[in-house]
Structures are given as structure tokens and as C-alpha cells.
Amino acid sequence: MSPTSFSRSMVCLLLLAGAWFALTSPVIADDDQANSYRQTLKHHGIQADAASITAMLREIADRTDSKTRVAQLITQLGHADFQKREAAMLALRDMPDFPFQALKKASEHTDPEIAFRASKLLQTAKTSGPSKPLTAAIEYVRLRQMPGMTQPLLNALPHIESRLHAITLQAIHATARDDDRQTLRRALTHEQPLVRRAALAGLASILNDEDKPLIAKLLGDPNDHVKLEAATVMLNGGERKVLSAFGKLLDSGNIDVRAKTAAALRAATGQRFEYVAYDKDDKRQAAVDKWNQWINTNGDTAELKLPITHQRLYLDRIVIALYTGGGVAELDMRGKEINRVNIPDVSGSWSAQRLHNGHLLVTRYGQKLVVELDKNNKEVWRYATGNAYPWNATRLDNGNTLITIGQTATEVDRNGKVVWQHKLNVGSLTDVRRVPNGNTL
């Protein structure tokens, strides 16, 4: 179907903005996916077994000076000795946890040799076939629910690049066993919030009554992400009293926490009070007051839909991509237009997604681009789709973007690297969704 078959405009309605991995998401072993990750590990000379993956994770955990090492290697890219420059490139290329962010910064270095070599490494990472071994190892552990991996994952987590944090927490949730309980309990008091969250992810899958008092202490954690995940574990464990903690987190200073809190409350209660995490304070406060009033009145007796599992972040907004004119219209749940985003010099906006941080993800069909715009409509990210036209784009909970391009479904990371792709040799692929078990629809 060509876009010219529409007389006025093509609209794409999206109520949601990405997915959120809650601590009770089911893990379903996908043989094809697991085999793909096994082949990636084999490509890098790593066996897909607990001993080999543990050794890799131990190497990462023991690399306490990893940032210093990366900085030294980047400096070495500009060394006067050609052999040392080449050695630095190889060392950076072969790191299990490829230093995307450091190299991206280095690609703008004042030393042209460092900038050139950093850019070359980034380009190689974008175009290389197999994914990096660390990603493959973590995903393999998650899909196979491999026992004995909780401690190695916890140890390595503080040294793993942020883009892999979400899947590492999912892997810990999948691999946790009763034998790991004491390890996970100790990790609840770790100095790093990320590790405390990982401990909650693990305990969520083996929760017993003796765990609850320890988890309840984290409702007063200084980090709001930890508070939210502690409240989620407690609520899924039948502790209604934590609904008040959710009410307080609607006022979090962190927009991501606010969006996820609202998603959890809606999933558990079925209530909607037009709460939008990125609204202005005064407008958002009215919805917060309604939520807290409902919790105080009904929290002890209302029927709850538990456990809270994999949730989409519904924002109580309808976003319409206008093909003619290239703009985006935003409506409230009553159908009233409350915002119109006019994008200069653009035609053919085919889909739009409001992200929970208030940004917009828009496919520019005519320009063969997918772009992310901030609240001021300034472009903060883009992905060029080459010679094919993009139809739909969705931001995933792992930070990657899933795009339909011509006949192909493509997942790209923040650096534009293709991490997954599937082609259908029939017509045009206009929509794609990533479902809770990790499969793609």
C-alpha cells in the first residue's frame, strides 16, 4: 500500500511508550535465540557453559580499573609507535564489554589520530555480524535460566556498561535459586543502588516471608528506583500496605520512576486518573491527589490484579503521526487535542511514540529517518534507514529501538548498531512488537 493512497493523512495511534521489565516477568527459553547466542560465544572462543561464562564475568569483575584501562588504551591510539596504536585498537575491539560511550567521546578528540581510530572502532562495531560476547553470555544465562550464575552476575554488574544493566537484572531474576538467598540478602545492603536492585530482582523469584522485612527496609532507600522495585516485590508478595509507597513515588523527582510507578498502579488496581509523568507539576499534582485519595479509601479492600508483570508504560495520551505535513498531534483520553508538534522541513511522519521522559520518537518516512526529539523538539538521536523507507519505530525497555524498514524488522542500539534483524520476503512490513517473553511479533 503506497502512502499516496491516503487522501489527506496517515495516522498512527500509540497509547504507550516502551516496555518495563517488572520483577516477575516470565522467562521462556527460546531455542533459536539461545542457539544464536551460543554461536556468538563460540565465535569468540567461549563455551556456553557455567564455568566459561563465570570466567568471563570474573574477568570483568576483577577489572576494577576498567575505566582507567580504557582511558589508557584510547590515549595509546595516538601513540607515535604504529604497532602500539594497532595493539590499542585490538585491545579495545576485543573487550567483552565494548566501551561504546568512551569511544564515542574519543571520536571527537582533538588528536586527529585518536578521533580517526575511535571512529573506525565504532564503525566496525556497527557493521560487525555477531554481537559482543558479554551480551550473548548474559542473554544465554537468562534464556537457559542457568543455575549458579547469581553471584558472578552480581559481582560483574557494577563494571558492566549501562546499556546491559536491564538484561543483567533479568538474568539474575531467571537464575536465582534457594541456594542464592543469603547472597541476595547480603546484596540488599550493597553500596551501589544498581546491585540492590539486582538483589531485589533475584529475591522476587524465590520470595518467602523471611525476606519481606529485609526488603521492607528498602522502602526508605535514598534511591527511588530501589524504592519502586522494593514496593513492587512487596506488593506482588501480598503486602497491600506498600500501596502508599507507590503513591509517594508518583511525586519522585525522577521522571522514569514516576512513569513506572503509574504503570504499576494502573496494572494492579485498574484505576486511571490521567496521570502523565511528564506533565507540569501543577497538573500532575491533581492526579497524584486523586491516586492518594483512592489508595487511602480503597487500598485495604480493593481487588488487585497481581502479580504485576511485564507492563507497557501507558501515558494516558494518544499520539497521532500526521503523514501530510509531517507533524504530530497529542490528545488526552477524551479525544481533546492538547498539543501539536510541527516539525519543520519534514513530510511523511508515519508513526510516533511519546516516551516516558516526554521525548517523541518519530519515523520520518520521506527522509528515511527515525528521530528522537526532546521536549523542545530538538533532535537528540537519529537513525538513517538507508535506501528503504521506515514505517514504525518503538523504543524497547532495553533502550534499543525496534524499526520496520521495508520488508525488514530491525533492532538497533543507541549507537546505531544492528543487534537483531529479520526479513520477510512478502510485501512491506509495517508493524512489529516485542512481546514479554522476548519473542518478536
N, C-alpha and C positions, 0 to 999 in steps of 0.2 A: 504494500500500500504506500503510495507516494504522499509526501506532505502536501502536494498541490491538490489532492483530492478533498481537502478541507477548505470550505468556502471562506471562513473567517479566522478561526483559531483552533489550535490543538491544545487541549488542556490535559494536564496530568494531576490528579488529586492524590496528595500524600498527607496522611494524618500523623505520620510517625517520623522519628528521627533517629535511626540507628537502633542497635540492639544492645541489651545489657545482660551480661552473664551474671545471673544470680547464683548464690552458693549451692543451690540444689539442682542445677541443670543436669539432666541425664547425660551419660556418656554412652554412645552406641558405637561399638567397634566397626569401622568401615574397612573391609579387607582391601579394597582398591586404594583407599587413602593410605592405609598403613603400609601396604606394599610399596607405594610410591615413596614414602619417607624412608623405608628400608633401603630402597635403591639409591636414594640420595646419600644415606650414610655409607653405603658400600662404595659409592663413587669417591667418597673422601677417605676410604680406608678404615671405616669404623663398623664394627659388628653391631647389629641391632639386638643387643642383649644387655642385661642389667650391669654386668661388670664393665663393659666397654663404655656405656653411656655414663656410668658413675665416674669412670676415669676422666672422661671429658669434662664433666661438671666439676670434679675435684680440681682439675687444672684451672678452670675459670675461678673457682672459689679461692684457690691459693694465689691467684694473680692479684694480690692486694694492691699492687702498684700499677694496675692495668691502665689507668688514665695517664700515669706518668710514662709508662711504656709506649702508649700510643703517641703521646706528645713527642717523645724522643725519636720514634720512627718517622713521624711527619717532618720533624726538623732534618732528619737524615735524608729525606727525599731531595733536599737541596745541597747535599754534601758535594765537595769538589771531586771526590772519587766516584767515577761512574759505577763501579762494582758495588760500592756501599749504597748508592742510590737504588740500584736494582735490587739489592738484598732487602732494603727497607720496603720496597713495593711488594716483594714476595711475602714478607712477614705480615704486612698489613692485609694483603689479599687473603692469606690463609688463616687469619684469626677466626676461631669458631664463632665469636660474636663480632661480626663485621662492624667497624666503627663508622657508621654512616654519618652521624652528626659531626664528629670531629673532622672527617674528610670533607664534608660539605663546607665547613668553615674554612678548612685549609685550601679549598678550591678558589677562595678569594684572597689568598695570601699575597703579600707584596712581593715575595720572591717568585718570579715567573716559573722557575723550575718546580718549586713546591706546588704552586697552583696548577700547573700542567699535569703533574703526576697524580695529584689528588683527584683532579677531574677525570683522568684516564681510569683510575681505580673505580670511581663511581660509575663511569660509563660501562666498565667491564661487569660490575655487579648488576647493572640494569639488564644487560643483554645476555648474561650467562644463563645456561639452561637450568641446571639443578640448583635448588635453593641451598642456603647455607646450612652446614651440618647441625648447628645448635637448634635452629628452628625445627629441623627434621627430627632431632632427638627428643625434644620436648613434646612435639605432636605425637610421636610414636608412643612415648610413655603414656600420654593422655588416652590415645585410642585403644591401646592394649591394656590399660589400667594396670600397669606393670608394678607389682609389689616391690617393696624395699627401696623405692626411689624418693620417699618423702624427705628424708634427711639430706641426701645430696642436692635435691632441688632447693630446699630451704637455705643450704649453705651457699649455693651459687647465686641465688636470687638477687642479692644486693649488687652483684657485679655484672648482671645481665642488662643489656640495653633496654630502655623503657618500652620500646615497641613490642617486646616479647613478654612483658610483665603479665598481661591478661592471660595468655595461653599457659604461662607457668603456673599461675594460680589455679587454672582449670586442671592442669596436670596433677597438682598437689591434691586437689579435691578428688580426682579419679583414682589416685594411687594410695590414698590414706587407708590404713588398716588399724585394727585394735592395737597391734604391736607398736604403732606410731603415736599412741595417745600421749604418753609422757613427753615425747619430743615436741609434739604440737602444743601441749600445755606450757612448756617452758618458753616456746617461741611467742606466746601471747604477751610476754613482758620484754620482748626484744626492743632495742633502742630505735630500730627503724620501723616506721609505720607500715611499710610495704611487707615486711616479714610478719608483723602482727596480723595483717590482712590475710596473708598466706596461711597462717596458723588457723584462722577462722575458717578459711576455705576447706582445710583438711578436716577440722573437727565437725564441720557441718555434715559430712558424710558418715560420721561414726558417733554422732552426738548421744550422750547419756546424761542423766540428771546430775551427776557429779561434775560435769563440765560446765553446767549453767552458771553457778556462782562465779567461776573464773571469767566466763565470757561477759557476765553482767558488769564486771568491773570496767570493761572497755566501753560501756555506755558513757563513761565520763572521760574517755580518751581525748587528748588535745587535738587529735586529727579527726576531722569529720568523716572521712572515708572509712576509717576504722569504726567509728560510732555507728555508721549506717550498716556496715556489714555485721557488726555485733548484734544490732537490733534485728536484722533480717534472720540471723541464725536463731535468736531467741524466739522471735515470733513464729518461725517455722517449727520450733520446738514446743509450741503451745502456750507461750508466755504472753498473754494479752497486754499485760501492764506496759510492755515496751511500745505500744502504740503512741503513748505520749512522747516518747523519744523521737518517733517519726515526725510528730507534729512540730517539735522544736527544730528538727533538721530542715524543715521547709524554709526556715529563716537562715540557713547556713550562708556564710559568705562565699562559698564555693558553688558556682552555678551547676557544675556537674553533679555534685551531691544533691542539690535541690531537685534537679530533673529526675535523678534516680529514686529519690525519696518519694516524689509524687507518683512515679510509675509503680513503685511498690505498694503504696497506699491504695491506688486505684485497683491494682490486681487483687489485693487482699479483701477490700471492702466493697468493690463495685460502685463506689461513690465517685462523683466528678463535681468539682467546684470551680471549673475553668481556671485552674491554677496553671500559670505558664512561668517556667523558671527564669526566662529572660525578660519578663515584663518589668516595668518600672516599679520601684519599691512600693509606692502608694497603692498601685493597682494590685500588685501581688499580695500585699498585706490583707486586703479584703478577703481574698481566697484563703489565706492562711488562717484568718479568724474563723471562717466557716468550717475549715477542716478541724481545728482545735475544738470548736463547739460540738461538732459531730463526735469526735473522739471522747470528749468528756461525758456526753449524753449516752452514747451507744457502744462505746468501746468494750464494756464488760459483757454485753449481751448479744451484740450483732453477730450474724452468721458470717464467718470469714472463710475465704477461699484459699486454703493453704495446702501444700506449701507454695510460697512464691517461687516460681521457677523462671525460666528464660522469658524476659519481658521485652516488649518493644516500648520505646520511650514515647508514648503518646503525649503530644504537647497541647492538646485542645485547640489546635489550629488546623485549618485546611489551606494548603498551599497549592496554587494553580499556576502552572507554567503556561504562558501565552505564546503560542507559536508565532502568531502575527504580532510583530512589534518587539518580540524578544524579552518582554518584561515578566514579572512575577507578581501575582496578586495573593494577598493573605486574608483569609476570612476567619471570623470566630465561629463557634459551633452553632450559632443561629443563622449563619449564612451572610452576616453583615461584613462587608469589606472594611478592614481596619488598617490596611497598609498596601501600598503599591510600590514596587521596586522597579524603576525604569533603568535599564542597563543601556548606556549609550553605545551606539555603533554595533548593536547586536540584533540579529534576527534569528528566528528559529529556536527559541528555548523549548526543548522538548520535554524535559522533566525538571522538577525542583524538589529539594528536600530541605526543610528547616532543621538544622542541627540543634542539639540541646544547649549549645553555647550561644545560640542566637545567630550563628552564621547560616548562609544559604549555600547549598550545593546545587549547581545548575548545569545541565547539559546544553551546550551551545551547538545545536545541530549544524547550522550553517557554517560555523567557524571550525567545526571538527575539534571541539574542545570540551573538557569538563573543568569547571572552575569553582572555587570556593570563595565566597565574598563575606567580609566581616560586616559588623552592624552598620558601618558607614559605606557599605557597598564597595569597599576597596578589595581588590583581588589579593588573596593571601596564599593561594595554591592553584595550580593548573595541571592538567594532563592533556597532551595533544594526542589525538587518536589516529594520526597518520592520514592515509588516503580513504579511510572508512568513516562513516557518519555515526556518532554516538546517539543512542536512543534514551537509555535510562541509566542513572547512576545512584548508588546507595552507599552511604558511609556505614561500614561494619563496626561491631563493637571492638575489634582489634585495631581500629584506626585505619585499616585499609579501605579502599573504595572498589566496589563491585560495579562493573560497567558493561552494558551491552553495546557492542560495536559491530555493526554489520551483522554477520552470522555468528559472531563470537561473544561468549561471556568471558570477561577478563577481570581478574582481581589484581590491583596494583597497590604497592605500599606508598608511604608518604614521599618516598624519593623517586617515585615513578617506575620502580622495578616491577615487572610482571611476576607475580608469585603463584598464580594459578590461571589456567585458561582452558576453555572447552569450546569446540566449534561444532555447529550443526549445519550440514550442507542442504538446508531447506529454507528458502525464503529469507526473511530477516528476523533476527532475534531481538524483540523489542522490550522484553522484561525478564528479570531474573531475581531470585530471592535466596538468601542463605537461611536455611531452616535450623532450629535449635540443636539438632544432633550433628551439625557441621556439614551436612549434605547441601547440595545446591539444587533448587527447583527452577 
